[in-house]
Structures are given as C-alpha cells and as structure tokens.
Amino acid sequence: MAAQTLSKQLNYHNLTDIKIEHSSEKTLKLSQREPKKFYTIQASLAINSNLRERESRQAGRFILATNVLDVNELSNAQMIVKYKEQQSAE
C-alpha cells in the first residue's frame, strides 16, 4: 500500500490511523478498457518520539562561558562572534 511505503520513508514521523476509501463517483471509463478507480487516503501524522529522543541525546552540545556578565557589554550573539574570531587567529 502506498501509504505504508510513504510512512517507511519518513524519518521522524509515522502515518497512523490510515483509512482508504474507494471513491465510486470518480470512476472513469476509457474506451474499452476497465474503468479506472480512484481512492481517498486519510491518515494522521505522528512524531516518532523514540527516534527523536535518541537523536536528541546523541546531538552535540557545547557551553560557551565568559566572565563578562553585563549583557549590554557583550550579548550572547556577540560572544559567539568573538569566540569564532579566535578560531581564525589561532
């Protein structure tokens, strides 16, 4: 089923409560061929919380600290810029 295939391709989500309905009013007859049938698929999208938690635990983090406590003197954004400027000087 296409909905299950799509659900397997999603990394951090799953399709749940999948409902497939045959849409009888949208059946087409093309010349002598069999009529083409149309289907409506409804599903809910749920977060794969186990995978999300595992990925979150593995995500890298770092702490950047300073002895300049006045935010007006050195904001968080400015602190990151100053830290990155050090990398190019070394």
PDB file of N, CA, C and O in Angstrom, chain B, residues numbered from 101:
ATOM      1  N   MET B 101       0.843  -1.170   0.000  1.00  0.00           N
ATOM      2  CA  MET B 101       0.000   0.000   0.000  1.00  0.00           C
ATOM      3  C   MET B 101       0.895   1.242   0.000  1.00  0.00           C
ATOM      4  O   MET B 101       1.916   1.271   0.687  1.00  0.00           O
ATOM      5  N   ALA B 102       0.524   2.236  -0.746  1.00  0.00           N
ATOM      6  CA  ALA B 102       1.331   3.446  -0.922  1.00  0.00           C
ATOM      7  C   ALA B 102       1.518   4.203   0.390  1.00  0.00           C
ATOM      8  O   ALA B 102       2.598   4.741   0.636  1.00  0.00           O
ATOM      9  N   ALA B 103       0.495   4.256   1.231  1.00  0.00           N
ATOM     10  CA  ALA B 103       0.593   4.993   2.494  1.00  0.00           C
ATOM     11  C   ALA B 103       1.625   4.355   3.419  1.00  0.00           C
ATOM     12  O   ALA B 103       2.370   5.066   4.093  1.00  0.00           O
ATOM     13  N   GLN B 104       1.676   3.046   3.459  1.00  0.00           N
ATOM     14  CA  GLN B 104       2.672   2.371   4.298  1.00  0.00           C
ATOM     15  C   GLN B 104       4.081   2.583   3.758  1.00  0.00           C
ATOM     16  O   GLN B 104       5.028   2.743   4.528  1.00  0.00           O
ATOM     17  N   THR B 105       4.218   2.583   2.437  1.00  0.00           N
ATOM     18  CA  THR B 105       5.523   2.845   1.824  1.00  0.00           C
ATOM     19  C   THR B 105       5.984   4.256   2.162  1.00  0.00           C
ATOM     20  O   THR B 105       7.150   4.473   2.492  1.00  0.00           O
ATOM     21  N   LEU B 106       5.063   5.215   2.077  1.00  0.00           N
ATOM     22  CA  LEU B 106       5.395   6.595   2.427  1.00  0.00           C
ATOM     23  C   LEU B 106       5.785   6.685   3.899  1.00  0.00           C
ATOM     24  O   LEU B 106       6.751   7.368   4.238  1.00  0.00           O
ATOM     25  N   SER B 107       5.055   6.014   4.767  1.00  0.00           N
ATOM     26  CA  SER B 107       5.342   6.054   6.195  1.00  0.00           C
ATOM     27  C   SER B 107       6.744   5.529   6.491  1.00  0.00           C
ATOM     28  O   SER B 107       7.426   6.057   7.370  1.00  0.00           O
ATOM     29  N   LYS B 108       7.177   4.510   5.778  1.00  0.00           N
ATOM     30  CA  LYS B 108       8.526   3.952   5.982  1.00  0.00           C
ATOM     31  C   LYS B 108       9.614   4.920   5.531  1.00  0.00           C
ATOM     32  O   LYS B 108      10.740   4.857   6.025  1.00  0.00           O
ATOM     33  N   GLN B 109       9.288   5.816   4.595  1.00  0.00           N
ATOM     34  CA  GLN B 109      10.281   6.765   4.086  1.00  0.00           C
ATOM     35  C   GLN B 109      10.442   7.972   5.004  1.00  0.00           C
ATOM     36  O   GLN B 109      11.431   8.697   4.898  1.00  0.00           O
ATOM     37  N   LEU B 110       9.499   8.194   5.893  1.00  0.00           N
ATOM     38  CA  LEU B 110       9.579   9.332   6.806  1.00  0.00           C
ATOM     39  C   LEU B 110      10.576   9.024   7.916  1.00  0.00           C
ATOM     40  O   LEU B 110      10.560   7.930   8.482  1.00  0.00           O
ATOM     41  N   ASN B 111      11.434   9.976   8.227  1.00  0.00           N
ATOM     42  CA  ASN B 111      12.471   9.747   9.230  1.00  0.00           C
ATOM     43  C   ASN B 111      11.968   9.916  10.659  1.00  0.00           C
ATOM     44  O   ASN B 111      12.218   9.056  11.504  1.00  0.00           O
ATOM     45  N   TYR B 112      11.283  10.980  10.936  1.00  0.00           N
ATOM     46  CA  TYR B 112      10.931  11.310  12.310  1.00  0.00           C
ATOM     47  C   TYR B 112       9.429  11.257  12.577  1.00  0.00           C
ATOM     48  O   TYR B 112       8.975  11.656  13.650  1.00  0.00           O
ATOM     49  N   HIS B 113       8.659  10.769  11.611  1.00  0.00           N
ATOM     50  CA  HIS B 113       7.208  10.705  11.752  1.00  0.00           C
ATOM     51  C   HIS B 113       6.691   9.355  11.267  1.00  0.00           C
ATOM     52  O   HIS B 113       7.382   8.637  10.544  1.00  0.00           O
ATOM     53  N   ASN B 114       5.483   9.024  11.668  1.00  0.00           N
ATOM     54  CA  ASN B 114       4.788   7.824  11.203  1.00  0.00           C
ATOM     55  C   ASN B 114       3.377   8.209  10.795  1.00  0.00           C
ATOM     56  O   ASN B 114       2.776   9.102  11.393  1.00  0.00           O
ATOM     57  N   LEU B 115       2.851   7.547   9.789  1.00  0.00           N
ATOM     58  CA  LEU B 115       1.446   7.705   9.452  1.00  0.00           C
ATOM     59  C   LEU B 115       0.656   6.725  10.302  1.00  0.00           C
ATOM     60  O   LEU B 115       0.980   5.539  10.357  1.00  0.00           O
ATOM     61  N   THR B 116      -0.376   7.219  10.961  1.00  0.00           N
ATOM     62  CA  THR B 116      -1.214   6.375  11.796  1.00  0.00           C
ATOM     63  C   THR B 116      -2.664   6.535  11.371  1.00  0.00           C
ATOM     64  O   THR B 116      -2.993   7.452  10.619  1.00  0.00           O
ATOM     65  N   ASP B 117      -3.507   5.674  11.831  1.00  0.00           N
ATOM     66  CA  ASP B 117      -4.945   5.719  11.529  1.00  0.00           C
ATOM     67  C   ASP B 117      -5.200   5.844  10.029  1.00  0.00           C
ATOM     68  O   ASP B 117      -5.985   6.685   9.592  1.00  0.00           O
ATOM     69  N   ILE B 118      -4.535   5.007   9.254  1.00  0.00           N
ATOM     70  CA  ILE B 118      -4.659   5.067   7.794  1.00  0.00           C
ATOM     71  C   ILE B 118      -6.019   4.506   7.384  1.00  0.00           C
ATOM     72  O   ILE B 118      -6.374   3.383   7.744  1.00  0.00           O
ATOM     73  N   LYS B 119      -6.773   5.302   6.628  1.00  0.00           N
ATOM     74  CA  LYS B 119      -8.084   4.887   6.133  1.00  0.00           C
ATOM     75  C   LYS B 119      -8.109   5.060   4.620  1.00  0.00           C
ATOM     76  O   LYS B 119      -7.772   6.125   4.102  1.00  0.00           O
ATOM     77  N   ILE B 120      -8.507   4.015   3.923  1.00  0.00           N
ATOM     78  CA  ILE B 120      -8.575   4.052   2.470  1.00  0.00           C
ATOM     79  C   ILE B 120     -10.029   3.876   2.063  1.00  0.00           C
ATOM     80  O   ILE B 120     -10.693   2.924   2.473  1.00  0.00           O
ATOM     81  N   GLU B 121     -10.508   4.802   1.257  1.00  0.00           N
ATOM     82  CA  GLU B 121     -11.884   4.733   0.785  1.00  0.00           C
ATOM     83  C   GLU B 121     -11.894   4.728  -0.731  1.00  0.00           C
ATOM     84  O   GLU B 121     -11.167   5.484  -1.376  1.00  0.00           O
ATOM     85  N   HIS B 122     -12.729   3.865  -1.291  1.00  0.00           N
ATOM     86  CA  HIS B 122     -12.915   3.830  -2.740  1.00  0.00           C
ATOM     87  C   HIS B 122     -13.879   4.949  -3.100  1.00  0.00           C
ATOM     88  O   HIS B 122     -14.960   5.054  -2.522  1.00  0.00           O
ATOM     89  N   SER B 123     -13.498   5.761  -4.029  1.00  0.00           N
ATOM     90  CA  SER B 123     -14.323   6.880  -4.451  1.00  0.00           C
ATOM     91  C   SER B 123     -15.109   6.464  -5.696  1.00  0.00           C
ATOM     92  O   SER B 123     -14.615   6.602  -6.815  1.00  0.00           O
ATOM     93  N   SER B 124     -16.312   5.964  -5.509  1.00  0.00           N
ATOM     94  CA  SER B 124     -17.092   5.392  -6.613  1.00  0.00           C
ATOM     95  C   SER B 124     -17.539   6.441  -7.620  1.00  0.00           C
ATOM     96  O   SER B 124     -17.684   6.136  -8.804  1.00  0.00           O
ATOM     97  N   GLU B 125     -17.759   7.672  -7.169  1.00  0.00           N
ATOM     98  CA  GLU B 125     -18.224   8.681  -8.135  1.00  0.00           C
ATOM     99  C   GLU B 125     -17.113   9.167  -9.057  1.00  0.00           C
ATOM    100  O   GLU B 125     -17.400   9.855 -10.036  1.00  0.00           O
ATOM    101  N   LYS B 126     -15.865   8.835  -8.780  1.00  0.00           N
ATOM    102  CA  LYS B 126     -14.757   9.274  -9.620  1.00  0.00           C
ATOM    103  C   LYS B 126     -14.215   8.138 -10.483  1.00  0.00           C
ATOM    104  O   LYS B 126     -13.023   8.119 -10.791  1.00  0.00           O
ATOM    105  N   THR B 127     -15.051   7.210 -10.872  1.00  0.00           N
ATOM    106  CA  THR B 127     -14.629   6.107 -11.729  1.00  0.00           C
ATOM    107  C   THR B 127     -14.751   6.554 -13.185  1.00  0.00           C
ATOM    108  O   THR B 127     -15.804   7.033 -13.606  1.00  0.00           O
ATOM    109  N   LEU B 128     -13.686   6.399 -13.940  1.00  0.00           N
ATOM    110  CA  LEU B 128     -13.681   6.784 -15.347  1.00  0.00           C
ATOM    111  C   LEU B 128     -13.687   5.560 -16.236  1.00  0.00           C
ATOM    112  O   LEU B 128     -13.047   4.557 -15.918  1.00  0.00           O
ATOM    113  N   LYS B 129     -14.397   5.630 -17.339  1.00  0.00           N
ATOM    114  CA  LYS B 129     -14.371   4.537 -18.309  1.00  0.00           C
ATOM    115  C   LYS B 129     -13.690   5.080 -19.557  1.00  0.00           C
ATOM    116  O   LYS B 129     -14.200   5.999 -20.198  1.00  0.00           O
ATOM    117  N   LEU B 130     -12.549   4.519 -19.897  1.00  0.00           N
ATOM    118  CA  LEU B 130     -11.790   4.960 -21.056  1.00  0.00           C
ATOM    119  C   LEU B 130     -11.917   3.912 -22.150  1.00  0.00           C
ATOM    120  O   LEU B 130     -11.356   2.822 -22.038  1.00  0.00           O
ATOM    121  N   SER B 131     -12.641   4.232 -23.187  1.00  0.00           N
ATOM    122  CA  SER B 131     -12.914   3.342 -24.332  1.00  0.00           C
ATOM    123  C   SER B 131     -13.315   1.950 -23.859  1.00  0.00           C
ATOM    124  O   SER B 131     -14.247   1.820 -23.065  1.00  0.00           O
ATOM    125  N   GLN B 132     -12.632   0.903 -24.330  1.00  0.00           N
ATOM    126  CA  GLN B 132     -12.997  -0.475 -23.991  1.00  0.00           C
ATOM    127  C   GLN B 132     -12.275  -0.995 -22.754  1.00  0.00           C
ATOM    128  O   GLN B 132     -12.525  -2.120 -22.322  1.00  0.00           O
ATOM    129  N   ARG B 133     -11.393  -0.198 -22.186  1.00  0.00           N
ATOM    130  CA  ARG B 133     -10.630  -0.631 -21.022  1.00  0.00           C
ATOM    131  C   ARG B 133     -11.495  -0.686 -19.773  1.00  0.00           C
ATOM    132  O   ARG B 133     -12.611  -0.168 -19.729  1.00  0.00           O
ATOM    133  N   GLU B 134     -10.943  -1.324 -18.780  1.00  0.00           N
ATOM    134  CA  GLU B 134     -11.616  -1.367 -17.479  1.00  0.00           C
ATOM    135  C   GLU B 134     -11.693   0.050 -16.907  1.00  0.00           C
ATOM    136  O   GLU B 134     -10.823   0.876 -17.183  1.00  0.00           O
ATOM    137  N   PRO B 135     -12.705   0.330 -16.132  1.00  0.00           N
ATOM    138  CA  PRO B 135     -12.791   1.669 -15.518  1.00  0.00           C
ATOM    139  C   PRO B 135     -11.640   1.895 -14.550  1.00  0.00           C
ATOM    140  O   PRO B 135     -11.202   0.971 -13.865  1.00  0.00           O
ATOM    141  N   LYS B 136     -11.162   3.112 -14.498  1.00  0.00           N
ATOM    142  CA  LYS B 136     -10.112   3.472 -13.539  1.00  0.00           C
ATOM    143  C   LYS B 136     -10.782   3.840 -12.229  1.00  0.00           C
ATOM    144  O   LYS B 136     -11.769   4.576 -12.202  1.00  0.00           O
ATOM    145  N   LYS B 137     -10.237   3.322 -11.154  1.00  0.00           N
ATOM    146  CA  LYS B 137     -10.804   3.580  -9.840  1.00  0.00           C
ATOM    147  C   LYS B 137      -9.926   4.573  -9.088  1.00  0.00           C
ATOM    148  O   LYS B 137      -8.704   4.575  -9.235  1.00  0.00           O
ATOM    149  N   PHE B 138     -10.552   5.398  -8.298  1.00  0.00           N
ATOM    150  CA  PHE B 138      -9.845   6.385  -7.504  1.00  0.00           C
ATOM    151  C   PHE B 138     -10.090   6.097  -6.031  1.00  0.00           C
ATOM    152  O   PHE B 138     -11.163   5.638  -5.639  1.00  0.00           O
ATOM    153  N   TYR B 139      -9.074   6.376  -5.226  1.00  0.00           N
ATOM    154  CA  TYR B 139      -9.150   6.114  -3.798  1.00  0.00           C
ATOM    155  C   TYR B 139      -8.771   7.379  -3.037  1.00  0.00           C
ATOM    156  O   TYR B 139      -7.972   8.191  -3.504  1.00  0.00           O
ATOM    157  N   THR B 140      -9.349   7.523  -1.882  1.00  0.00           N
ATOM    158  CA  THR B 140      -9.010   8.608  -0.974  1.00  0.00           C
ATOM    159  C   THR B 140      -8.312   7.994   0.230  1.00  0.00           C
ATOM    160  O   THR B 140      -8.806   7.037   0.825  1.00  0.00           O
ATOM    161  N   ILE B 141      -7.173   8.547   0.579  1.00  0.00           N
ATOM    162  CA  ILE B 141      -6.414   8.055   1.729  1.00  0.00           C
ATOM    163  C   ILE B 141      -6.380   9.152   2.778  1.00  0.00           C
ATOM    164  O   ILE B 141      -6.007  10.289   2.491  1.00  0.00           O
ATOM    165  N   GLN B 142      -6.769   8.805   3.987  1.00  0.00           N
ATOM    166  CA  GLN B 142      -6.685   9.726   5.109  1.00  0.00           C
ATOM    167  C   GLN B 142      -5.796   9.089   6.163  1.00  0.00           C
ATOM    168  O   GLN B 142      -5.874   7.887   6.413  1.00  0.00           O
ATOM    169  N   ALA B 143      -4.947   9.906   6.781  1.00  0.00           N
ATOM    170  CA  ALA B 143      -4.056   9.398   7.821  1.00  0.00           C
ATOM    171  C   ALA B 143      -3.672  10.535   8.756  1.00  0.00           C
ATOM    172  O   ALA B 143      -3.789  11.713   8.419  1.00  0.00           O
ATOM    173  N   SER B 144      -3.218  10.155   9.918  1.00  0.00           N
ATOM    174  CA  SER B 144      -2.688  11.128  10.874  1.00  0.00           C
ATOM    175  C   SER B 144      -1.171  11.012  10.868  1.00  0.00           C
ATOM    176  O   SER B 144      -0.616   9.939  10.634  1.00  0.00           O
ATOM    177  N   LEU B 145      -0.516  12.127  11.127  1.00  0.00           N
ATOM    178  CA  LEU B 145       0.942  12.162  11.168  1.00  0.00           C
ATOM    179  C   LEU B 145       1.368  12.272  12.624  1.00  0.00           C
ATOM    180  O   LEU B 145       0.993  13.219  13.316  1.00  0.00           O
ATOM    181  N   ALA B 146       2.154  11.302  13.090  1.00  0.00           N
ATOM    182  CA  ALA B 146       2.596  11.285  14.482  1.00  0.00           C
ATOM    183  C   ALA B 146       4.116  11.303  14.530  1.00  0.00           C
ATOM    184  O   ALA B 146       4.785  10.701  13.690  1.00  0.00           O
ATOM    185  N   ILE B 147       4.648  11.998  15.518  1.00  0.00           N
ATOM    186  CA  ILE B 147       6.098  12.068  15.707  1.00  0.00           C
ATOM    187  C   ILE B 147       6.594  10.732  16.251  1.00  0.00           C
ATOM    188  O   ILE B 147       5.997  10.163  17.165  1.00  0.00           O
ATOM    189  N   ASN B 148       7.693  10.236  15.681  1.00  0.00           N
ATOM    190  CA  ASN B 148       8.337   9.026  16.187  1.00  0.00           C
ATOM    191  C   ASN B 148       9.171   9.442  17.395  1.00  0.00           C
ATOM    192  O   ASN B 148      10.354   9.756  17.265  1.00  0.00           O
ATOM    193  N   SER B 149       8.545   9.441  18.571  1.00  0.00           N
ATOM    194  CA  SER B 149       9.184  10.004  19.767  1.00  0.00           C
ATOM    195  C   SER B 149      10.410   9.211  20.210  1.00  0.00           C
ATOM    196  O   SER B 149      11.352   9.804  20.735  1.00  0.00           O
ATOM    197  N   ASN B 150      10.430   7.894  20.019  1.00  0.00           N
ATOM    198  CA  ASN B 150      11.610   7.108  20.406  1.00  0.00           C
ATOM    199  C   ASN B 150      12.833   7.541  19.614  1.00  0.00           C
ATOM    200  O   ASN B 150      13.899   7.764  20.188  1.00  0.00           O
ATOM    201  N   LEU B 151      12.686   7.660  18.309  1.00  0.00           N
ATOM    202  CA  LEU B 151      13.800   8.081  17.456  1.00  0.00           C
ATOM    203  C   LEU B 151      14.206   9.506  17.773  1.00  0.00           C
ATOM    204  O   LEU B 151      15.395   9.820  17.824  1.00  0.00           O
ATOM    205  N   ARG B 152      13.231  10.367  17.984  1.00  0.00           N
ATOM    206  CA  ARG B 152      13.519  11.773  18.281  1.00  0.00           C
ATOM    207  C   ARG B 152      14.303  11.902  19.579  1.00  0.00           C
ATOM    208  O   ARG B 152      15.253  12.682  19.652  1.00  0.00           O
ATOM    209  N   GLU B 153      13.918  11.148  20.602  1.00  0.00           N
ATOM    210  CA  GLU B 153      14.648  11.190  21.872  1.00  0.00           C
ATOM    211  C   GLU B 153      16.074  10.684  21.713  1.00  0.00           C
ATOM    212  O   GLU B 153      17.010  11.287  22.239  1.00  0.00           O
ATOM    213  N   ARG B 154      16.245   9.582  20.992  1.00  0.00           N
ATOM    214  CA  ARG B 154      17.579   9.015  20.787  1.00  0.00           C
ATOM    215  C   ARG B 154      18.464   9.998  20.032  1.00  0.00           C
ATOM    216  O   ARG B 154      19.618  10.209  20.406  1.00  0.00           O
ATOM    217  N   GLU B 155      17.930  10.600  18.970  1.00  0.00           N
ATOM    218  CA  GLU B 155      18.701  11.579  18.198  1.00  0.00           C
ATOM    219  C   GLU B 155      19.033  12.801  19.047  1.00  0.00           C
ATOM    220  O   GLU B 155      20.127  13.356  18.937  1.00  0.00           O
ATOM    221  N   SER B 156      18.107  13.216  19.882  1.00  0.00           N
ATOM    222  CA  SER B 156      18.334  14.372  20.735  1.00  0.00           C
ATOM    223  C   SER B 156      19.455  14.104  21.736  1.00  0.00           C
ATOM    224  O   SER B 156      20.282  14.978  21.996  1.00  0.00           O
ATOM    225  N   ARG B 157      19.481  12.885  22.302  1.00  0.00           N
ATOM    226  CA  ARG B 157      20.545  12.522  23.249  1.00  0.00           C
ATOM    227  C   ARG B 157      21.909  12.473  22.575  1.00  0.00           C
ATOM    228  O   ARG B 157      22.927  12.762  23.204  1.00  0.00           O
ATOM    229  N   GLN B 158      21.931  12.109  21.303  1.00  0.00           N
ATOM    230  CA  GLN B 158      23.203  11.992  20.591  1.00  0.00           C
ATOM    231  C   GLN B 158      23.676  13.322  20.005  1.00  0.00           C
ATOM    232  O   GLN B 158      24.820  13.438  19.566  1.00  0.00           O
ATOM    233  N   ALA B 159      22.807  14.309  20.000  1.00  0.00           N
ATOM    234  CA  ALA B 159      23.166  15.603  19.414  1.00  0.00           C
ATOM    235  C   ALA B 159      24.278  16.260  20.220  1.00  0.00           C
ATOM    236  O   ALA B 159      24.268  16.220  21.450  1.00  0.00           O
ATOM    237  N   GLY B 160      25.220  16.855  19.533  1.00  0.00           N
ATOM    238  CA  GLY B 160      26.329  17.505  20.202  1.00  0.00           C
ATOM    239  C   GLY B 160      25.937  18.856  20.789  1.00  0.00           C
ATOM    240  O   GLY B 160      25.107  19.579  20.238  1.00  0.00           O
ATOM    241  N   ARG B 161      26.543  19.168  21.897  1.00  0.00           N
ATOM    242  CA  ARG B 161      26.296  20.449  22.551  1.00  0.00           C
ATOM    243  C   ARG B 161      27.619  20.975  23.091  1.00  0.00           C
ATOM    244  O   ARG B 161      28.541  20.211  23.374  1.00  0.00           O
ATOM    245  N   PHE B 162      27.691  22.270  23.225  1.00  0.00           N
ATOM    246  CA  PHE B 162      28.859  22.844  23.873  1.00  0.00           C
ATOM    247  C   PHE B 162      28.408  24.046  24.686  1.00  0.00           C
ATOM    248  O   PHE B 162      27.375  24.657  24.414  1.00  0.00           O
ATOM    249  N   ILE B 163      29.208  24.365  25.684  1.00  0.00           N
ATOM    250  CA  ILE B 163      28.907  25.503  26.547  1.00  0.00           C
ATOM    251  C   ILE B 163      29.995  26.539  26.335  1.00  0.00           C
ATOM    252  O   ILE B 163      31.188  26.237  26.364  1.00  0.00           O
ATOM    253  N   LEU B 164      29.557  27.746  26.125  1.00  0.00           N
ATOM    254  CA  LEU B 164      30.473  28.862  25.948  1.00  0.00           C
ATOM    255  C   LEU B 164      30.234  29.810  27.113  1.00  0.00           C
ATOM    256  O   LEU B 164      29.137  30.350  27.259  1.00  0.00           O
ATOM    257  N   ALA B 165      31.241  30.016  27.936  1.00  0.00           N
ATOM    258  CA  ALA B 165      31.096  30.832  29.137  1.00  0.00           C
ATOM    259  C   ALA B 165      32.039  32.027  29.077  1.00  0.00           C
ATOM    260  O   ALA B 165      33.069  31.995  28.403  1.00  0.00           O
ATOM    261  N   THR B 166      31.671  33.057  29.782  1.00  0.00           N
ATOM    262  CA  THR B 166      32.502  34.262  29.855  1.00  0.00           C
ATOM    263  C   THR B 166      32.385  34.854  31.252  1.00  0.00           C
ATOM    264  O   THR B 166      31.435  34.565  31.979  1.00  0.00           O
ATOM    265  N   ASN B 167      33.353  35.682  31.621  1.00  0.00           N
ATOM    266  CA  ASN B 167      33.258  36.386  32.894  1.00  0.00           C
ATOM    267  C   ASN B 167      32.639  37.766  32.722  1.00  0.00           C
ATOM    268  O   ASN B 167      32.511  38.508  33.696  1.00  0.00           O
ATOM    269  N   VAL B 168      32.250  38.125  31.491  1.00  0.00           N
ATOM    270  CA  VAL B 168      31.541  39.377  31.232  1.00  0.00           C
ATOM    271  C   VAL B 168      30.058  39.094  31.449  1.00  0.00           C
ATOM    272  O   VAL B 168      29.419  38.431  30.631  1.00  0.00           O
ATOM    273  N   LEU B 169      29.517  39.598  32.550  1.00  0.00           N
ATOM    274  CA  LEU B 169      28.145  39.281  32.927  1.00  0.00           C
ATOM    275  C   LEU B 169      27.139  40.328  32.450  1.00  0.00           C
ATOM    276  O   LEU B 169      25.936  40.069  32.464  1.00  0.00           O
ATOM    277  N   ASP B 170      27.601  41.487  32.033  1.00  0.00           N
ATOM    278  CA  ASP B 170      26.705  42.542  31.581  1.00  0.00           C
ATOM    279  C   ASP B 170      26.300  42.284  30.128  1.00  0.00           C
ATOM    280  O   ASP B 170      27.142  42.335  29.232  1.00  0.00           O
ATOM    281  N   VAL B 171      25.018  42.007  29.893  1.00  0.00           N
ATOM    282  CA  VAL B 171      24.520  41.699  28.545  1.00  0.00           C
ATOM    283  C   VAL B 171      24.658  42.896  27.621  1.00  0.00           C
ATOM    284  O   VAL B 171      24.800  42.728  26.409  1.00  0.00           O
ATOM    285  N   ASN B 172      24.618  44.111  28.179  1.00  0.00           N
ATOM    286  CA  ASN B 172      24.790  45.311  27.346  1.00  0.00           C
ATOM    287  C   ASN B 172      26.232  45.441  26.852  1.00  0.00           C
ATOM    288  O   ASN B 172      26.484  46.026  25.799  1.00  0.00           O
ATOM    289  N   GLU B 173      27.155  44.903  27.605  1.00  0.00           N
ATOM    290  CA  GLU B 173      28.564  44.963  27.208  1.00  0.00           C
ATOM    291  C   GLU B 173      28.907  43.869  26.192  1.00  0.00           C
ATOM    292  O   GLU B 173      29.663  44.107  25.250  1.00  0.00           O
ATOM    293  N   LEU B 174      28.352  42.678  26.386  1.00  0.00           N
ATOM    294  CA  LEU B 174      28.621  41.556  25.486  1.00  0.00           C
ATOM    295  C   LEU B 174      27.378  40.657  25.428  1.00  0.00           C
ATOM    296  O   LEU B 174      27.101  39.895  26.354  1.00  0.00           O
ATOM    297  N   SER B 175      26.644  40.765  24.325  1.00  0.00           N
ATOM    298  CA  SER B 175      25.427  39.942  24.187  1.00  0.00           C
ATOM    299  C   SER B 175      25.813  38.512  23.818  1.00  0.00           C
ATOM    300  O   SER B 175      26.967  38.237  23.488  1.00  0.00           O
ATOM    301  N   ASN B 176      24.843  37.611  23.877  1.00  0.00           N
ATOM    302  CA  ASN B 176      25.102  36.214  23.515  1.00  0.00           C
ATOM    303  C   ASN B 176      25.590  36.099  22.072  1.00  0.00           C
ATOM    304  O   ASN B 176      26.528  35.355  21.784  1.00  0.00           O
ATOM    305  N   ALA B 177      24.949  36.838  21.169  1.00  0.00           N
ATOM    306  CA  ALA B 177      25.350  36.795  19.759  1.00  0.00           C
ATOM    307  C   ALA B 177      26.771  37.330  19.573  1.00  0.00           C
ATOM    308  O   ALA B 177      27.556  36.770  18.808  1.00  0.00           O
ATOM    309  N   GLN B 178      27.095  38.415  20.276  1.00  0.00           N
ATOM    310  CA  GLN B 178      28.449  38.975  20.190  1.00  0.00           C
ATOM    311  C   GLN B 178      29.480  38.011  20.760  1.00  0.00           C
ATOM    312  O   GLN B 178      30.594  37.912  20.246  1.00  0.00           O
ATOM    313  N   MET B 179      29.110  37.297  21.827  1.00  0.00           N
ATOM    314  CA  MET B 179      30.030  36.334  22.435  1.00  0.00           C
ATOM    315  C   MET B 179      30.373  35.222  21.440  1.00  0.00           C
ATOM    316  O   MET B 179      31.527  34.803  21.354  1.00  0.00           O
ATOM    317  N   ILE B 180      29.392  34.753  20.700  1.00  0.00           N
ATOM    318  CA  ILE B 180      29.649  33.710  19.700  1.00  0.00           C
ATOM    319  C   ILE B 180      30.557  34.238  18.598  1.00  0.00           C
ATOM    320  O   ILE B 180      31.461  33.537  18.145  1.00  0.00           O
ATOM    321  N   VAL B 181      30.315  35.482  18.163  1.00  0.00           N
ATOM    322  CA  VAL B 181      31.162  36.080  17.125  1.00  0.00           C
ATOM    323  C   VAL B 181      32.602  36.185  17.615  1.00  0.00           C
ATOM    324  O   VAL B 181      33.531  35.834  16.888  1.00  0.00           O
ATOM    325  N   LYS B 182      32.791  36.659  18.823  1.00  0.00           N
ATOM    326  CA  LYS B 182      34.150  36.793  19.388  1.00  0.00           C
ATOM    327  C   LYS B 182      34.813  35.421  19.501  1.00  0.00           C
ATOM    328  O   LYS B 182      36.003  35.283  19.218  1.00  0.00           O
ATOM    329  N   TYR B 183      34.051  34.410  19.912  1.00  0.00           N
ATOM    330  CA  TYR B 183      34.590  33.060  20.029  1.00  0.00           C
ATOM    331  C   TYR B 183      35.042  32.547  18.663  1.00  0.00           C
ATOM    332  O   TYR B 183      36.121  31.967  18.539  1.00  0.00           O
ATOM    333  N   LYS B 184      34.222  32.759  17.649  1.00  0.00           N
ATOM    334  CA  LYS B 184      34.575  32.285  16.305  1.00  0.00           C
ATOM    335  C   LYS B 184      35.744  33.064  15.727  1.00  0.00           C
ATOM    336  O   LYS B 184      36.512  32.514  14.938  1.00  0.00           O
ATOM    337  N   GLU B 185      35.902  34.329  16.099  1.00  0.00           N
ATOM    338  CA  GLU B 185      37.049  35.116  15.636  1.00  0.00           C
ATOM    339  C   GLU B 185      38.342  34.529  16.182  1.00  0.00           C
ATOM    340  O   GLU B 185      39.380  34.621  15.526  1.00  0.00           O
ATOM    341  N   GLN B 186      38.306  33.935  17.354  1.00  0.00           N
ATOM    342  CA  GLN B 186      39.501  33.302  17.926  1.00  0.00           C
ATOM    343  C   GLN B 186      40.006  32.168  17.041  1.00  0.00           C
ATOM    344  O   GLN B 186      41.214  31.976  16.905  1.00  0.00           O
ATOM    345  N   GLN B 187      39.105  31.432  16.451  1.00  0.00           N
ATOM    346  CA  GLN B 187      39.475  30.289  15.628  1.00  0.00           C
ATOM    347  C   GLN B 187      40.356  30.710  14.442  1.00  0.00           C
ATOM    348  O   GLN B 187      41.302  30.009  14.084  1.00  0.00           O
ATOM    349  N   SER B 188      40.033  31.856  13.842  1.00  0.00           N
ATOM    350  CA  SER B 188      40.806  32.290  12.691  1.00  0.00           C
ATOM    351  C   SER B 188      42.171  32.855  13.094  1.00  0.00           C
ATOM    352  O   SER B 188      43.098  32.866  12.283  1.00  0.00           O
ATOM    353  N   ALA B 189      42.302  33.325  14.341  1.00  0.00           N
ATOM    354  CA  ALA B 189      43.573  33.879  14.791  1.00  0.00           C
ATOM    355  C   ALA B 189      44.555  32.778  15.185  1.00  0.00           C
ATOM    356  O   ALA B 189      45.769  32.974  15.114  1.00  0.00           O
ATOM    357  N   GLU B 190      44.051  31.651  15.590  1.00  0.00           N
ATOM    358  CA  GLU B 190      44.947  30.593  16.067  1.00  0.00           C
ATOM    359  C   GLU B 190      45.552  29.849  14.966  1.00  0.00           C
ATOM    360  O   GLU B 190      46.331  28.925  15.200  1.00  0.00           O
TER     361      GLU B 190
END
